[in-house]
Amino acid sequence: MSDLDGVTTMCQEAIDAGVVPGICLSFGRARGESQRCVLGSAALEPTRRAMSMDTHFDLASLTKVLATTWLTMVRWQEGLDIDAPLESLLPGYYPPDKAGLSIRLLLAHAAGLPSGLRLRDQLSANKVTEPSTRRDAMEHFVHAPMKAGPAEASLYSDIGPILVGDLLERLDGTLRLDELCCRHLYSPAQMSSTGFLPVTASEPRVQPDDCAATENCPWRGRVVSGQVHDENAFLLDGVAGHAGLFAPLPDLEHVARLLLTPTDTGPITGRGLAEFTRQQQIVEGSTRALGWDTAHQGCPGGDKFSERAFGHTGFTGTSIWIDPVQEIYVVLLTNRVHPTRQNERFLAFRPRLHDVIVESLIR
């Protein structure tokens, strides 16, 4: 049995056991052919749809690294000071408790912000079409109460990337985050199928049936497909620094190879990658880089990656891991929250799968 056969069997057994409805998987080395596995269903309800190579996934928190962090890295290479106080970048915009924070603290999850806010308890899903909703939602995050002082604790927070995405928009002054990412990241990187899906778009870039379904959402009263699963990102019109990005497997396979083979110029450089993927060591014991997490014992990527590996996960069941030492990558896309987020068996399956894949690549 080949390595791919063993991985495929493991994935099919997980689908048969109800761990996930479907899987799109790609893994391989920096150069050479990728090994791919596409199995199961993109949706189980209201009607069953088969998974395909072109199925678009709600990447959830992969947005943090493949949109917000990446765009920040490009801006940093152009001269943006990520250690400057926010007040100096946007004078008069931030409340006193956030004026002294920096982009570095926000992206390293060391700013002292709470994990997030449940705006669905305060704002109706029906109000998303109102022009003021995105602005009102952002105000909640700008004025969110702090949970700790800067650099006092490592607290994983959606609010940090949300504030950074908002900052990048305001510094540009013309384009929204989705437009900035398309112009400065996905177009030059030749990732034509990657982008946000604004809730209020009159002509969606991708149709719902082309996407992996996520949750049968009680707040929205329907199965969500082709629209961001995260409720806070939904209230931000599907365009936010922490969630909202959609892409199919081939585009993520492509960016994984770019991350393994950075150049001196272009959207992913060796200089930028070195700075943004190293452990920041702002808080003792934290494994966080800038946006990215790094490999460590017991991490979602398993225990077989090298210490220099970096990656991230998404709540919907997505992940990407890059190992520059072993020169390998793994992109795993699932719809594990379909039809309910209460199914958490995937969380134990994911590191085991990564361990099997990495062992097959390095043996």
C-alpha positions in Angstrom: 0.0 0.0 0.0 1.4 3.4 -1.0 1.6 6.3 1.5 -1.3 8.0 -0.2 -3.4 4.9 0.1 -2.8 4.7 3.8 -3.7 8.4 4.3 -6.8 8.0 2.1 -8.0 5.0 4.1 -7.6 6.9 7.3 -9.6 9.8 5.9 -12.3 7.6 4.5 -12.7 5.8 7.9 -13.1 9.2 9.6 -15.8 10.2 7.1 -17.6 6.8 7.6 -17.5 7.3 11.3 -19.0 10.7 11.1 -16.0 12.7 12.2 -16.3 15.0 9.2 -18.6 15.0 6.1 -15.8 15.5 3.7 -12.1 16.1 3.2 -9.9 17.9 0.7 -6.2 17.2 1.5 -2.9 18.1 -0.2 0.6 17.3 1.1 4.0 17.2 -0.4 7.5 18.6 -0.6 8.6 22.1 -1.7 9.2 20.7 -5.2 7.7 17.7 -6.9 4.1 16.5 -7.3 1.6 16.9 -4.5 -0.4 14.0 -3.1 -4.1 14.8 -3.0 -7.1 13.2 -1.4 -10.7 14.4 -2.1 -13.4 12.4 -0.3 -16.9 12.6 1.1 -19.6 15.3 0.9 -19.4 19.1 0.6 -22.9 19.1 2.1 -25.2 16.6 3.8 -28.2 18.9 4.2 -30.5 20.3 3.0 -29.3 18.2 0.0 -26.2 16.0 -0.3 -23.5 17.4 -2.5 -20.2 15.6 -3.4 -16.8 17.1 -2.5 -14.6 18.1 -5.4 -11.2 19.6 -6.0 -12.9 22.9 -6.8 -15.0 23.1 -3.7 -14.5 26.4 -1.9 -14.0 26.3 1.8 -14.8 28.9 4.5 -11.2 29.1 5.8 -12.3 30.7 9.1 -9.2 31.7 11.1 -6.8 30.9 8.2 -8.0 34.4 7.3 -5.8 35.7 10.1 -2.6 34.4 8.3 -3.6 34.3 4.7 -5.1 37.8 4.6 -4.4 40.0 7.6 -0.9 38.8 8.5 0.2 38.4 4.9 -1.0 41.9 4.0 0.7 43.3 7.1 4.0 41.6 6.1 3.8 43.3 2.7 3.1 46.6 4.3 6.0 46.0 6.7 8.3 45.4 3.8 7.2 48.7 2.4 8.0 50.5 5.7 5.0 50.1 8.1 6.3 50.2 11.7 4.6 47.3 13.4 6.1 48.4 16.8 4.6 51.9 16.6 1.8 52.7 19.1 -1.6 52.6 17.3 -2.2 56.2 18.3 0.8 57.3 16.2 -0.6 55.4 13.2 -4.2 56.7 13.5 -4.2 59.7 15.9 -7.4 60.1 17.9 -9.0 56.8 16.7 -8.3 54.5 19.6 -9.5 54.6 23.2 -6.8 55.1 25.9 -6.6 51.4 26.7 -5.6 50.6 23.1 -3.7 53.7 22.0 -0.4 52.3 23.2 -0.8 48.8 21.7 1.2 47.9 18.6 0.5 45.7 15.5 3.1 43.3 16.8 1.3 42.8 20.1 -2.0 42.4 18.3 -0.8 39.8 15.8 1.2 37.9 18.5 -1.9 37.6 20.7 0.0 39.4 23.4 -2.1 42.6 23.6 -4.3 41.4 26.5 -7.5 41.3 24.5 -10.2 38.8 25.2 -10.9 35.9 22.8 -13.8 37.7 21.2 -17.3 39.3 21.5 -20.6 37.7 21.0 -22.2 40.4 18.8 -24.9 38.0 17.7 -26.4 38.6 21.2 -26.6 42.4 20.5 -27.1 42.7 16.7 -29.6 41.0 14.5 -28.5 38.9 11.5 -31.2 40.8 9.5 -29.4 44.1 10.0 -26.3 43.0 8.0 -27.7 44.6 4.8 -27.8 48.0 6.5 -24.8 50.2 5.6 -24.1 51.2 9.2 -23.9 47.6 10.5 -20.2 47.0 9.6 -19.2 50.3 11.1 -21.3 49.7 14.3 -19.8 46.2 14.7 -16.3 47.5 14.4 -17.0 50.1 17.1 -17.7 47.2 19.5 -14.3 45.8 18.8 -12.4 49.0 19.0 -13.9 49.6 22.4 -13.8 46.0 23.6 -12.7 45.7 27.3 -9.1 44.5 27.9 -8.6 41.3 29.8 -4.9 41.8 30.7 -2.2 44.3 30.2 0.0 44.4 27.1 2.6 41.6 27.1 1.3 40.2 30.4 -0.3 37.1 28.9 -0.7 35.1 25.7 -4.4 35.2 25.0 -5.6 34.0 21.6 -8.0 36.6 20.4 -10.0 37.3 17.2 -10.1 41.0 18.2 -6.4 41.6 17.5 -6.6 40.6 13.8 -9.9 42.4 13.5 -8.3 45.6 14.7 -5.3 45.1 12.4 -7.5 44.5 9.4 -9.4 47.7 10.2 -6.2 49.6 10.6 -4.9 48.5 7.2 -8.1 49.7 5.6 -7.9 53.1 7.3 -4.2 53.5 6.5 -5.0 52.9 2.8 -8.0 55.2 3.0 -9.6 53.9 -0.3 -9.9 50.1 -0.5 -11.5 47.7 1.9 -9.6 44.6 3.2 -11.0 42.3 0.6 -10.0 44.6 -2.2 -6.5 45.2 -0.6 -5.9 41.5 -0.4 -7.0 40.8 -3.9 -4.8 43.6 -5.3 -1.6 43.1 -3.2 -1.7 39.3 -2.4 -3.9 37.0 -4.5 -3.5 38.7 -7.9 0.3 38.8 -7.8 0.4 35.3 -6.2 -1.9 34.0 -9.0 -4.5 32.8 -6.6 -7.5 33.8 -8.7 -10.0 31.6 -6.8 -9.2 33.0 -3.3 -11.0 35.9 -1.7 -13.7 37.1 0.6 -17.4 36.7 -0.1 -19.1 39.9 1.1 -22.6 39.2 2.5 -24.1 42.2 0.7 -22.5 41.6 -2.7 -25.1 41.8 -5.5 -23.2 39.3 -7.6 -21.4 36.7 -5.4 -18.0 35.7 -6.7 -18.8 32.1 -5.8 -22.2 30.4 -5.7 -23.4 28.6 -2.5 -23.4 25.2 -4.2 -19.7 25.6 -5.1 -18.9 25.8 -1.4 -18.6 23.3 1.5 -21.5 23.8 3.8 -20.9 24.8 7.4 -23.4 24.9 10.2 -27.1 24.7 10.4 -27.0 28.0 12.1 -29.8 28.7 14.7 -29.0 32.5 14.6 -29.6 32.6 10.8 -32.2 29.9 10.7 -30.6 27.9 7.9 -27.6 25.9 6.7 -24.8 28.3 5.8 -23.0 27.8 2.5 -21.2 30.4 0.5 -21.4 32.8 3.3 -19.0 33.2 6.3 -19.8 30.9 9.2 -18.3 33.2 11.9 -21.1 35.4 13.2 -18.9 38.4 14.0 -17.4 38.3 10.5 -20.9 38.0 9.1 -21.9 41.3 10.9 -18.7 42.8 9.4 -20.2 42.0 5.9 -18.1 38.9 5.6 -14.9 40.9 5.3 -12.9 40.9 8.6 -9.4 40.5 9.8 -10.1 37.2 11.5 -12.5 35.3 9.2 -14.3 35.5 5.9 -11.7 34.2 3.4 -12.8 31.4 1.0 -10.6 29.3 -1.3 -10.4 25.8 -2.9 -7.6 23.3 -2.4 -5.5 24.1 -5.4 -5.0 27.8 -4.4 -3.9 26.8 -0.9 -1.6 24.1 -2.3 -0.1 26.9 -4.4 0.4 29.3 -1.5 1.9 26.5 0.6 4.6 26.0 -2.0 5.2 29.8 -2.0 5.7 29.7 1.7 8.2 26.9 1.4 10.1 28.7 -1.4 10.2 32.5 -0.6 12.0 34.8 -3.0 13.8 38.1 -2.7 10.8 40.0 -4.2 7.1 39.4 -4.6 4.3 38.9 -2.1 6.2 36.4 0.0 9.9 37.2 0.6 12.4 35.3 2.7 13.0 38.5 4.8 9.3 38.9 5.6 8.7 35.3 6.3 11.7 35.1 8.7 10.3 38.0 10.7 6.7 36.9 10.8 7.1 33.2 11.4 9.6 33.2 14.2 8.4 32.9 17.8 8.0 36.4 19.2 8.8 35.5 22.8 6.9 38.5 24.0 5.2 36.4 26.7 7.2 33.6 28.3 6.1 30.2 27.1 4.1 31.5 24.1 4.5 29.6 20.8 3.0 32.5 18.8 4.7 34.1 15.8 3.1 37.1 14.1 -0.3 35.7 13.2 1.1 32.3 12.8 1.5 29.6 15.5 4.6 27.5 15.6 4.9 23.7 16.0 5.1 22.4 19.6 4.3 19.3 21.5 0.5 18.7 21.4 -0.2 21.2 18.7 -3.0 20.7 16.2 -0.4 19.8 13.6 0.8 16.8 15.6 4.2 16.1 16.9 6.3 15.3 13.8 7.0 18.7 12.4 10.3 20.4 13.1 10.6 23.2 15.7 10.7 25.8 12.8 7.4 24.7 11.3 4.6 27.2 11.4 0.9 26.9 10.7 -2.7 27.8 11.7 -6.1 26.2 12.0 -9.6 27.4 11.3 -12.7 26.7 13.4 -14.6 25.2 10.4 -12.0 22.4 10.1 -9.3 23.9 8.0 -5.5 24.1 8.5 -2.2 24.7 6.9 1.3 23.7 8.1 4.6 24.5 6.6 7.9 23.0 7.6 10.9 24.8 6.1 13.4 22.4 7.7 11.9 19.2 6.3 10.6 21.1 3.3 7.1 19.7 3.5 3.6 21.1 3.7 0.1 19.9 4.6 -3.1 21.6 3.7 -6.2 20.0 5.3 -9.7 21.3 4.4 -12.8 19.9 6.0 -16.4 21.0 6.9 -16.3 19.6 10.4 -18.9 22.0 11.7 -21.5 20.7 9.2 -24.2 20.4 10.2 -23.3 21.3 13.8 -20.3 22.7 15.6 -21.0 20.3 18.5 -19.2 17.5 16.6 -15.7 17.9 18.0 -14.3 14.5 17.2 -12.2 16.0 14.4 -10.0 17.8 17.0 -8.5 14.5 18.1 -8.3 13.1 14.5 -6.4 16.1 13.0 -3.0 15.7 14.8 -3.0 11.9 14.3 -3.5 12.4 10.6 -0.7 15.0 10.4 1.6 12.6 12.2 0.9 9.9 9.7 1.4 12.3 6.7 4.6 13.7 8.0 6.1 10.3 8.7 5.2 9.2 5.2 6.9 12.2 3.7 10.2 12.0 5.6 10.8 8.3 5.8 
